[in-house]
Amino acid sequence: MPLTRLLYTSTSCLPEQNGLTVQVNAIAQQAAERNEKCAVTGVLVFIENQFIQVLEGGGPEIEETFERICCDLRHKSVRLIDLVVVKERMFPCWKMQLLSDKHETTLELRDDLETISFLVGVNAKAAVEKIRKCLDAQESTTIRHNLVC
């Protein structure tokens, strides 16, 4: 079965008084649990009250997942940016990884997230590649940190 990659954006409707970081973490955790059951992988980016998400998996699973997302009242203005058939996953190890400006972020990550937000509007492929590079950089930093500690 061919793999599908979907990229979309939306605007958050999450109430700020309930702690955005906690809510966004919960969304990513719930998505990871659901995605594991249907072999969907991906990344959720949250920056300046905007969701940017990449999903990968079989066509029917991606379609069902995206339909559920479109009906979710925690966000609005859902915009499908890209839907392509791919030969392999770019995010095979992540049931739902989170990149967010609401966590303790470095200036470099913050700049990368702003670049992703810009790229989504002009070049979907470049945006997805930048998301992958950010994940690789975070993983590399974590490994280096763990070796030092």
Helices and strands as residue ranges (DSSP letters): E 3-12, G 16-18, H 20-38, E 41-47, E 50-58, H 59-70, E 75-86, E 97-100, H 107-122, H 124-148
